[in-house]
């Protein structure tokens, strides 16, 4: 079917241990543990190519396939909304799954469709992650949304070589492609508490706006000399430092590059 119809790849849902007979016996033979089902499932479907997508994993970090985040709700809060796009990304990377496929821009829309602001902020948060999925589309909204989405989809494409470079590095030595910002200064206790910023590699820091109605945000830059890419007029900034009330209207994604 794949060869005859020119299908590039497949999305494989399911695979959770909940699909095995219930209630599982958790103290029996290791070969009968419920998570073995997940491991075998993913190993089987991974044979369909490098662009395969799954939503589960268990001891399958070595497979070169996308692992999708679980469905995200079209919400602003930490209860499975936009902020968890970042926290889930960080957790998956730190446990050895750097080939992260974020849920679709704007969330799943199960309760209601994302409004314009949520849709745009979601895309901005997604730009420096490995891939972008559209389901809702910019022209569902207005021309401004289309223009902003064109801008940041193009930015993602411009940084695609860097993203691929980091993913290849992850395959070689296990380092996360998208790490928490304390990764470049593990003793920085302030950086350890930041859960709304992330890195691409060790020299790009991303600080999306994830609060409804916000047009500014506080940004923490750890040790290093940083170039403000979103507002070049700010020049070079020496960290560690807080940037309080950094201007970030709807069309601005704050991100910084660490200088040699």
Backbone bond lengths (Angstrom), bond angles and torsions (degrees), N, CA, C in turn:
res aa  C-N    CA-C-N  psi(-1)  N-CA   C-N-CA  omega(-1)  CA-C   N-CA-C  phi
1 X - - - 1.460 - - 1.525 110.83 -
2 X 1.320 116.87 -40.93 1.459 120.70 -178.86 1.527 110.72 -65.30
3 X 1.329 116.92 -45.16 1.459 120.66 -177.68 1.525 111.84 -70.87
4 X 1.315 116.87 -41.84 1.463 120.02 -175.74 1.527 112.35 -69.93
5 X 1.329 117.83 -29.50 1.454 121.12 -174.38 1.531 113.75 -107.29
6 X 1.332 116.60 1.33 1.450 119.38 177.91 1.516 113.77 66.50
7 X 1.313 117.01 34.72 1.469 121.39 179.33 1.522 109.04 -81.53
8 X 1.329 115.94 126.61 1.465 120.19 -177.59 1.519 111.87 -71.89
9 X 1.316 116.45 -41.76 1.453 118.35 -176.13 1.513 110.46 -164.91
10 X 1.331 115.23 -179.16 1.456 121.55 -177.52 1.518 110.76 -131.71
11 X 1.315 114.72 152.74 1.457 122.66 170.89 1.518 107.68 -104.39
12 X 1.338 115.52 122.11 1.458 120.48 180.00 1.523 109.32 -108.57
13 X 1.327 115.63 103.42 1.456 120.30 174.17 1.530 109.57 -79.15
14 X 1.330 114.27 175.81 1.465 122.02 176.90 1.526 111.20 69.35
15 X 1.331 116.42 -160.09 1.452 121.41 -177.37 1.513 113.80 100.90
16 X 1.342 117.15 -4.91 1.465 119.24 179.61 1.521 111.01 -69.78
17 X 1.329 114.70 156.68 1.465 119.33 -179.58 1.526 112.04 -66.52
18 X 1.323 117.27 -13.68 1.469 119.79 177.46 1.527 112.11 -66.63
19 X 1.341 116.79 -12.49 1.456 120.28 179.14 1.531 112.63 -83.99
20 X 1.320 117.04 -7.09 1.462 119.68 177.76 1.522 108.51 -87.96
21 X 1.347 117.80 163.68 1.464 119.86 -178.98 1.529 111.27 -54.06
22 X 1.306 115.33 137.87 1.463 122.37 -179.38 1.528 109.88 -107.12
23 X 1.310 121.85 151.54 1.451 127.64 -2.22 1.526 107.16 -88.26
24 X 1.341 118.91 134.38 1.465 119.80 -175.65 1.527 111.96 -69.95
25 X 1.315 116.09 150.72 1.459 122.52 173.52 1.525 107.39 -92.28
26 X 1.329 116.55 115.63 1.457 120.79 -172.53 1.526 113.40 -93.99
27 X 1.313 116.91 -1.48 1.467 119.58 -176.76 1.519 112.15 -114.46
28 X 1.331 117.06 11.94 1.458 120.35 -176.26 1.516 112.89 -91.20
29 X 1.312 115.38 -157.96 1.457 123.82 -179.70 1.529 109.95 -56.67
30 X 1.329 117.06 137.71 1.458 120.42 179.18 1.522 112.04 -59.39
31 X 1.325 116.68 -30.82 1.470 120.29 179.80 1.519 112.36 -72.39
32 X 1.321 116.67 -6.02 1.460 120.35 179.06 1.527 112.22 -115.69
33 X 1.327 117.17 9.38 1.464 120.18 178.94 1.531 110.10 -66.91
34 X 1.328 117.74 142.06 1.472 120.38 -176.20 1.529 114.35 -56.67
35 X 1.339 117.72 -36.38 1.465 119.27 -177.91 1.523 112.96 -66.34
36 X 1.325 116.81 -17.42 1.461 119.54 176.47 1.527 110.52 -61.63
37 X 1.338 116.09 -33.49 1.470 120.47 177.07 1.526 110.40 -59.34
38 X 1.330 116.51 -45.58 1.466 120.69 179.11 1.520 111.14 -62.28
39 X 1.313 116.12 -45.10 1.463 120.29 -179.21 1.531 111.07 -61.23
40 X 1.312 117.21 -45.45 1.478 121.01 -179.76 1.530 111.36 -68.23
41 X 1.338 116.15 -38.57 1.466 120.91 179.59 1.531 110.32 -59.93
42 X 1.346 115.78 -50.92 1.465 120.07 -177.74 1.532 110.88 -65.27
43 X 1.323 117.27 -40.91 1.462 120.42 179.32 1.523 111.29 -62.85
44 X 1.314 117.24 -32.93 1.466 121.51 179.46 1.524 111.57 -72.04
45 X 1.332 117.50 -50.54 1.464 119.59 -175.53 1.533 111.55 -73.34
46 X 1.334 117.48 -20.22 1.460 120.15 178.78 1.524 112.07 -63.77
47 X 1.308 117.38 -17.59 1.455 121.41 -178.76 1.533 113.01 -71.28
48 X 1.340 116.77 -8.40 1.456 119.84 -177.47 1.523 113.25 -86.18
49 X 1.331 118.73 7.39 1.462 119.76 173.34 1.511 113.32 128.03
50 X 1.347 114.98 171.25 1.458 121.09 -174.44 1.521 113.79 -75.22
51 X 1.333 118.77 -15.66 1.460 120.65 -178.41 1.519 112.38 -99.60
52 X 1.299 116.91 12.62 1.461 121.02 179.11 1.523 109.90 -60.72
53 X 1.320 114.83 144.51 1.471 121.87 177.60 1.514 109.48 -119.67
54 X 1.326 116.00 131.68 1.458 121.68 172.18 1.522 108.24 -128.21
55 X 1.312 116.39 167.99 1.466 119.53 178.37 1.528 111.78 -120.94
56 X 1.324 116.42 9.66 1.458 121.12 179.93 1.524 109.53 -134.11
57 X 1.310 115.56 163.95 1.446 120.18 175.16 1.517 110.56 -164.98
58 X 1.321 115.58 142.69 1.460 121.48 173.77 1.521 107.48 -155.98
59 X 1.335 116.19 109.04 1.461 121.17 -175.57 1.529 111.27 57.83
60 X 1.337 116.52 34.06 1.468 120.23 -177.61 1.530 111.30 -121.05
61 X 1.330 116.51 25.18 1.459 120.37 -179.31 1.522 112.70 -63.59
62 X 1.319 118.19 -21.27 1.467 120.72 -175.92 1.523 113.36 -81.52
63 X 1.320 117.90 -7.38 1.466 120.46 -175.93 1.532 110.56 -85.57
64 X 1.352 117.82 134.94 1.465 121.45 -175.03 1.524 112.30 -85.82
65 X 1.331 117.04 60.80 1.464 121.32 -176.80 1.523 109.53 -132.34
66 X 1.327 115.95 159.02 1.454 121.24 175.80 1.525 110.37 -72.24
67 X 1.320 115.43 135.23 1.459 121.24 170.79 1.519 106.98 -112.75
68 X 1.310 116.15 115.21 1.465 120.75 -175.06 1.524 111.00 -83.47
69 X 1.331 113.79 142.79 1.454 118.28 169.14 1.525 109.43 -61.85
70 X 1.307 116.28 150.85 1.458 119.03 171.36 1.531 109.86 -61.40
71 X 1.325 116.71 158.51 1.465 121.17 -178.15 1.529 111.05 -50.74
72 X 1.318 115.48 133.25 1.462 121.74 175.65 1.524 109.78 -102.99
73 X 1.316 116.42 137.83 1.460 120.58 178.81 1.524 110.60 -77.52
74 X 1.322 116.16 148.05 1.468 121.83 179.16 1.525 109.02 -78.71
75 X 1.331 114.17 73.33 1.453 122.30 -175.71 1.525 109.33 -140.31
76 X 1.337 115.82 166.82 1.455 121.52 178.92 1.523 112.93 -97.96
77 X 1.320 118.20 -11.53 1.458 119.02 -168.92 1.525 111.95 -93.76
78 X 1.337 113.65 175.77 1.464 120.73 -176.32 1.527 111.38 -77.19
79 X 1.318 117.66 -5.01 1.463 121.92 178.08 1.532 109.21 -84.02
80 X 1.319 115.43 67.51 1.460 123.88 177.40 1.530 113.46 71.76
81 X 1.332 116.30 22.42 1.448 120.22 177.23 1.515 112.74 -98.31
82 X 1.345 116.81 -158.27 1.459 122.74 -174.54 1.529 114.14 -52.94
83 X 1.336 120.57 -43.21 1.477 118.31 -179.07 1.527 113.64 -57.45
84 X 1.336 116.83 -29.12 1.463 119.20 -177.91 1.519 112.53 -77.85
85 X 1.324 117.68 -7.83 1.466 119.45 170.74 1.531 109.54 -60.74
86 X 1.335 115.93 -37.32 1.459 121.05 -179.33 1.525 111.00 -80.79
87 X 1.322 117.78 -47.88 1.464 119.55 -176.44 1.527 111.34 -63.83
88 X 1.324 117.75 -38.31 1.462 120.23 177.69 1.525 110.93 -66.14
89 X 1.327 116.38 -41.07 1.467 121.09 176.82 1.524 110.70 -55.88
90 X 1.327 116.18 -45.81 1.460 120.52 -176.97 1.523 111.30 -67.18
91 X 1.323 116.95 -43.93 1.467 120.40 -179.39 1.520 110.89 -63.03
92 X 1.331 117.29 -45.08 1.459 120.12 -178.80 1.521 111.13 -61.68
93 X 1.332 116.59 -41.71 1.463 119.56 178.15 1.516 111.91 -63.95
94 X 1.319 117.18 -41.18 1.453 120.15 -175.07 1.522 113.20 -72.88
95 X 1.328 117.89 -17.70 1.470 119.98 175.69 1.525 111.50 -103.43
96 X 1.347 116.51 13.61 1.456 118.87 169.32 1.512 116.93 98.38
97 X 1.344 117.69 16.49 1.472 120.96 177.42 1.529 109.41 -117.41
98 X 1.347 119.04 79.04 1.464 120.76 -177.80 1.522 114.08 -79.08
99 X 1.330 117.63 -20.49 1.466 120.81 -179.44 1.526 109.17 -81.23
100 X 1.325 114.35 66.27 1.464 121.28 -174.25 1.522 110.09 -84.17
101 X 1.316 116.13 132.32 1.461 121.53 172.23 1.524 107.27 -109.41
102 X 1.339 117.46 104.14 1.465 119.17 179.26 1.520 111.25 -63.22
103 X 1.332 115.13 153.69 1.463 118.65 174.81 1.527 108.60 -63.98
104 X 1.324 116.16 166.74 1.457 120.56 -171.83 1.531 112.04 -62.79
105 X 1.331 114.39 151.47 1.452 121.84 -177.59 1.529 109.83 -58.33
106 X 1.323 114.81 125.99 1.458 120.10 -179.73 1.511 114.07 95.92
107 X 1.317 117.32 -9.65 1.461 120.20 -178.65 1.516 112.43 86.48
108 X 1.330 115.19 -176.16 1.467 119.78 -170.90 1.522 114.37 -81.11
109 X 1.322 118.16 -17.31 1.459 120.05 177.80 1.514 114.71 66.94
110 X 1.322 117.96 20.62 1.463 119.94 -177.34 1.524 112.19 -63.73
111 X 1.333 116.58 -36.93 1.460 119.17 179.22 1.528 110.91 -87.35
112 X 1.310 116.04 -49.70 1.456 122.23 173.52 1.518 108.48 -158.67
113 X 1.319 115.40 156.66 1.454 119.68 -178.12 1.525 110.18 -66.76
114 X 1.350 117.78 149.15 1.465 119.87 177.82 1.517 111.13 -65.09
115 X 1.332 116.13 140.20 1.453 118.20 174.50 1.528 109.79 -78.39
116 X 1.310 116.22 176.54 1.466 121.42 -174.78 1.523 111.94 -57.63
117 X 1.320 116.86 -47.64 1.467 119.88 -176.82 1.520 111.72 -62.36
118 X 1.329 117.04 -46.47 1.465 120.47 -179.90 1.523 110.63 -62.95
119 X 1.328 116.70 -41.19 1.466 121.29 -179.29 1.532 110.63 -60.54
120 X 1.341 116.96 -46.27 1.468 120.64 -177.71 1.517 110.96 -69.22
121 X 1.324 117.75 -45.09 1.465 120.06 -179.96 1.523 110.93 -64.05
122 X 1.306 117.16 -33.67 1.467 120.81 178.36 1.525 109.95 -64.98
123 X 1.329 115.95 -46.08 1.465 119.12 178.54 1.520 110.96 -60.60
124 X 1.329 116.94 -44.61 1.466 120.04 -179.05 1.530 110.86 -59.23
125 X 1.333 116.38 -41.36 1.471 120.02 179.03 1.521 111.87 -64.90
126 X 1.318 116.25 -23.87 1.460 123.11 -172.72 1.539 113.19 -88.58
127 X 1.331 117.59 -15.85 1.471 122.18 -167.22 1.524 113.10 -56.38
128 X 1.329 118.33 -42.85 1.455 120.89 -174.37 1.528 112.67 -97.57
129 X 1.314 116.59 17.59 1.465 122.32 171.95 1.527 108.30 -92.73
130 X 1.351 118.43 168.42 1.466 119.48 -171.98 1.517 115.97 -60.12
131 X 1.326 118.91 -30.89 1.464 119.81 -175.88 1.517 109.75 -151.96
132 X 1.329 115.41 158.21 1.462 122.57 175.39 1.514 108.32 -119.94
133 X 1.332 116.38 132.17 1.468 121.77 174.76 1.526 109.05 -115.94
134 X 1.316 116.49 123.63 1.462 120.60 170.80 1.525 109.35 -99.15
135 X 1.315 116.52 137.37 1.463 122.76 168.65 1.522 106.95 -126.61
136 X 1.347 116.05 -63.69 1.461 118.01 160.03 1.528 106.43 -65.49
137 X 1.316 116.90 148.87 1.466 119.82 -174.38 1.525 110.35 -125.44
138 X 1.346 117.46 155.07 1.470 120.86 -174.52 1.521 113.77 -57.02
139 X 1.322 117.82 -36.75 1.458 119.47 -177.40 1.533 112.59 -75.13
140 X 1.321 116.83 0.51 1.466 119.45 167.79 1.526 110.58 -70.23
141 X 1.345 117.06 -14.87 1.461 121.49 -173.38 1.527 110.61 -111.55
142 X 1.321 119.04 -95.08 1.464 120.51 -177.50 1.529 109.38 -154.22
143 X 1.337 115.47 179.67 1.464 120.27 -176.09 1.522 112.32 -64.12
144 X 1.335 117.85 -35.95 1.460 119.90 178.35 1.522 110.70 -61.80
145 X 1.327 116.13 -41.78 1.463 120.13 178.13 1.523 110.65 -61.98
146 X 1.319 116.54 -43.03 1.469 120.66 178.40 1.527 110.20 -59.61
147 X 1.331 117.36 -46.02 1.464 121.19 -178.38 1.529 111.53 -63.10
148 X 1.323 116.96 -44.48 1.462 120.17 -179.59 1.526 110.48 -65.54
149 X 1.327 116.53 -41.55 1.466 120.17 -179.06 1.522 111.44 -68.40
150 X 1.332 117.25 -35.92 1.462 119.81 174.14 1.530 110.16 -61.25
151 X 1.323 115.86 -43.94 1.465 121.38 -179.36 1.523 111.37 -58.43
152 X 1.339 116.68 -46.46 1.455 118.75 -173.46 1.525 113.53 -87.32
153 X 1.308 117.34 -22.35 1.465 118.71 170.25 1.527 109.56 -69.14
154 X 1.340 116.10 -38.82 1.465 120.68 175.63 1.523 110.52 -65.01
155 X 1.334 117.94 -39.69 1.466 120.67 178.99 1.524 110.53 -62.90
156 X 1.328 116.45 -40.82 1.467 120.40 176.10 1.531 110.57 -58.88
157 X 1.326 115.84 -44.22 1.466 120.01 179.45 1.531 111.18 -64.09
158 X 1.327 116.87 -37.81 1.462 120.27 179.41 1.525 111.61 -64.58
159 X 1.322 116.14 -34.67 1.460 120.15 -179.25 1.529 112.81 -93.49
160 X 1.332 117.08 2.78 1.465 120.01 -179.67 1.533 112.46 -56.07
161 X 1.349 119.98 -42.20 1.471 118.31 177.62 1.530 112.29 -59.25
162 X 1.321 117.08 -38.29 1.465 120.54 178.23 1.528 110.49 -67.28
163 X 1.322 116.61 -41.50 1.463 120.68 178.39 1.526 110.09 -61.48
164 X 1.333 116.55 -46.13 1.467 120.80 179.80 1.527 110.49 -63.70
165 X 1.317 116.24 -40.51 1.471 120.68 177.90 1.532 110.57 -57.94
166 X 1.326 116.73 -44.25 1.460 120.28 -179.29 1.527 111.91 -68.95
167 X 1.324 116.89 -36.83 1.460 119.85 177.69 1.525 110.99 -66.20
168 X 1.321 116.79 -38.90 1.468 119.88 176.36 1.528 110.45 -63.91
169 X 1.315 116.41 -39.08 1.465 120.31 177.70 1.530 110.31 -63.22
170 X 1.317 116.07 -39.34 1.465 119.99 178.19 1.526 111.20 -60.68
171 X 1.325 116.13 -39.13 1.462 120.44 179.28 1.523 110.69 -64.08
172 X 1.336 116.26 -37.09 1.460 120.88 -176.00 1.521 112.09 -75.97
173 X 1.342 116.57 -48.92 1.472 117.92 -171.43 1.526 114.79 -123.34
174 X 1.330 117.72 2.18 1.459 119.95 174.55 1.510 115.33 82.73
175 X 1.322 119.04 1.21 1.456 119.52 179.24 1.528 110.13 -70.54
176 X 1.327 117.87 146.57 1.467 120.08 -179.50 1.523 111.28 -69.07
177 X 1.313 116.39 145.57 1.465 120.29 174.11 1.518 109.95 -78.51
178 X 1.313 116.30 -40.46 1.469 122.49 177.07 1.523 108.27 -118.81
179 X 1.309 115.61 98.49 1.461 121.03 -174.88 1.522 110.64 -103.37
180 X 1.343 117.22 160.73 1.466 120.05 168.31 1.518 109.64 -64.94
181 X 1.336 117.03 157.56 1.458 118.82 -171.44 1.526 112.61 -70.32
182 X 1.349 118.99 -18.19 1.463 119.41 176.53 1.524 112.24 -69.60
183 X 1.324 117.49 -9.88 1.458 121.44 -178.09 1.529 111.58 -57.61
184 X 1.334 116.86 -34.51 1.464 119.20 -177.80 1.531 112.28 -89.35
185 X 1.330 117.24 -4.88 1.468 121.34 175.07 1.531 107.87 -155.73
186 X 1.323 116.86 78.15 1.474 121.11 -171.60 1.528 114.88 -60.43
187 X 1.332 118.17 -18.52 1.462 120.05 -179.37 1.526 113.03 -91.89
188 X 1.319 116.68 -0.13 1.469 121.42 179.96 1.530 108.58 -78.95
189 X 1.326 116.95 103.31 1.463 120.84 -174.84 1.527 112.38 -68.45
190 X 1.322 117.24 -29.53 1.467 119.40 175.86 1.515 110.33 -66.88
191 X 1.319 116.29 -44.59 1.465 120.44 179.26 1.526 111.42 -61.06
192 X 1.328 116.37 -32.78 1.466 120.40 -178.74 1.529 112.11 -63.48
193 X 1.328 117.24 -21.88 1.461 121.07 -176.22 1.524 112.89 -95.51
194 X 1.321 118.02 -2.50 1.467 121.24 -175.44 1.527 110.08 -86.02
195 X 1.335 116.64 120.87 1.465 119.94 179.40 1.530 112.78 -122.42
196 X 1.343 116.98 12.27 1.464 119.80 179.19 1.527 111.96 -123.71
197 X 1.330 116.07 18.96 1.459 123.21 171.55 1.528 107.05 -132.64
198 X 1.327 116.83 161.69 1.461 119.64 176.77 1.519 109.80 -157.17
199 X 1.313 115.34 168.39 1.456 121.62 -179.60 1.525 111.09 -108.42
200 X 1.317 115.32 155.38 1.460 121.96 160.06 1.509 105.32 -115.03
201 X 1.330 116.72 114.49 1.450 119.64 -170.76 1.517 109.87 65.69
202 X 1.322 116.26 -140.18 1.463 120.05 179.48 1.524 112.24 -120.59
203 X 1.336 117.61 7.97 1.453 117.98 -176.91 1.524 114.38 -134.59
204 X 1.322 117.63 13.23 1.469 121.39 172.78 1.522 107.80 -128.83
205 X 1.322 116.63 122.64 1.466 122.32 179.11 1.519 108.64 -114.48
206 X 1.336 116.05 130.80 1.458 122.43 -176.11 1.527 108.64 -117.74
207 X 1.330 116.41 132.61 1.467 121.14 -178.02 1.523 109.83 -132.38
208 X 1.329 118.56 75.29 1.462 121.02 -176.02 1.532 111.96 -67.90
209 X 1.312 115.36 157.59 1.464 121.09 170.74 1.520 108.08 -86.03
210 X 1.316 116.98 122.14 1.474 120.92 -176.61 1.522 111.74 -127.77
211 X 1.328 116.76 18.48 1.464 122.45 178.99 1.522 108.64 -112.87
212 X 1.318 116.50 129.03 1.458 121.52 -177.48 1.528 110.95 -59.47
213 X 1.316 115.08 131.99 1.452 120.78 176.25 1.514 115.06 80.35
214 X 1.317 118.51 -5.79 1.463 121.06 -176.09 1.531 111.28 -77.30
215 X 1.322 116.12 137.65 1.462 121.58 173.47 1.527 110.51 -122.54
216 X 1.334 116.55 7.06 1.457 123.10 170.73 1.520 107.50 -140.94
217 X 1.316 116.74 164.23 1.453 120.72 172.66 1.531 109.24 -157.63
218 X 1.330 115.71 157.06 1.450 121.31 172.92 1.524 108.87 -85.20
219 X 1.323 116.82 136.24 1.463 122.20 -178.04 1.524 108.40 -127.33
220 X 1.316 115.81 133.78 1.464 120.56 176.00 1.524 109.51 -107.58
221 X 1.323 116.09 126.31 1.457 122.21 175.98 1.524 108.27 -108.76
222 X 1.318 119.27 120.72 1.465 121.07 177.57 1.523 111.49 -73.66
223 X 1.310 115.86 -171.54 1.460 122.61 -175.72 1.531 111.81 -53.53
224 X 1.324 115.59 137.85 1.460 121.38 177.86 1.512 111.50 135.06
225 X 1.320 115.87 175.82 1.460 122.83 174.51 1.524 107.14 -106.96
226 X 1.335 116.57 121.88 1.458 121.93 -170.78 1.528 111.05 -116.23
227 X 1.311 115.63 138.90 1.462 122.06 173.58 1.521 108.66 -101.46
228 X 1.317 117.04 128.22 1.455 122.70 178.81 1.528 108.43 -80.32
229 X 1.322 116.45 106.20 1.466 120.46 -175.72 1.526 112.16 -81.63
230 X 1.330 117.67 -27.55 1.464 120.47 -179.55 1.521 111.49 -78.16
231 X 1.330 116.43 -32.21 1.467 122.04 178.84 1.519 108.11 -131.35
232 X 1.329 118.15 78.62 1.467 121.71 -173.69 1.529 113.93 -56.78
233 X 1.345 116.95 -25.84 1.465 119.72 -179.06 1.523 112.25 -62.50
234 X 1.326 117.11 -19.02 1.461 120.22 178.84 1.525 112.43 -71.85
235 X 1.331 116.18 -15.13 1.459 119.94 177.08 1.513 112.97 68.61
236 X 1.344 115.48 -150.31 1.459 121.60 -177.40 1.530 110.15 -91.44
237 X 1.336 115.46 141.94 1.457 122.09 -176.83 1.521 107.94 -126.24
238 X 1.307 116.92 130.24 1.463 121.97 -178.54 1.528 109.12 -96.23
239 X 1.339 116.01 124.51 1.447 121.51 176.92 1.509 111.68 -102.88
240 X 1.326 117.99 166.05 1.469 125.53 9.63 1.525 112.01 -78.54
241 X 1.339 115.25 140.33 1.453 119.72 -177.76 1.529 109.78 -162.42
242 X 1.320 115.73 147.78 1.463 121.99 170.57 1.521 109.02 -93.94
243 X 1.315 116.79 133.98 1.459 122.47 169.36 1.525 106.51 -104.06
244 X 1.299 116.36 102.06 1.463 121.01 -175.86 1.529 110.79 -83.63
245 X 1.322 114.84 138.50 1.475 122.13 176.56 1.529 111.62 53.27
246 X 1.310 115.99 44.89 1.467 120.89 177.24 1.530 108.67 -63.13
247 X 1.346 118.90 126.38 1.468 120.77 -177.47 1.535 111.50 -67.02
248 X 1.312 115.94 126.39 1.470 120.37 -179.92 1.520 109.58 -147.78
249 X 1.336 117.33 73.04 1.468 119.44 174.54 1.521 110.85 -62.16
250 X 1.310 116.28 178.76 1.459 121.16 -169.18 1.520 113.44 -57.55
251 X 1.313 118.38 -28.17 1.472 120.93 -176.61 1.525 113.46 -94.68
252 X 1.338 118.15 9.93 1.462 121.30 -176.39 1.528 111.15 -116.13
253 X 1.326 115.77 126.73 1.458 123.47 170.52 1.526 107.91 -108.77
254 X 1.322 119.16 109.68 1.458 120.05 178.49 1.535 111.52 -69.14
255 X 1.325 116.30 124.97 1.457 120.21 171.62 1.520 109.85 -151.46
256 X 1.327 115.53 154.63 1.458 122.03 -169.28 1.525 108.91 -137.59
257 X 1.332 115.74 148.07 1.458 120.44 175.86 1.523 108.80 -116.40
258 X 1.326 115.57 134.27 1.459 120.71 179.97 1.519 109.47 -81.94
259 X 1.317 114.86 131.07 1.473 120.66 -175.49 1.530 110.78 -88.90
260 X 1.330 117.84 149.72 1.455 121.64 178.43 1.521 112.11 -60.01
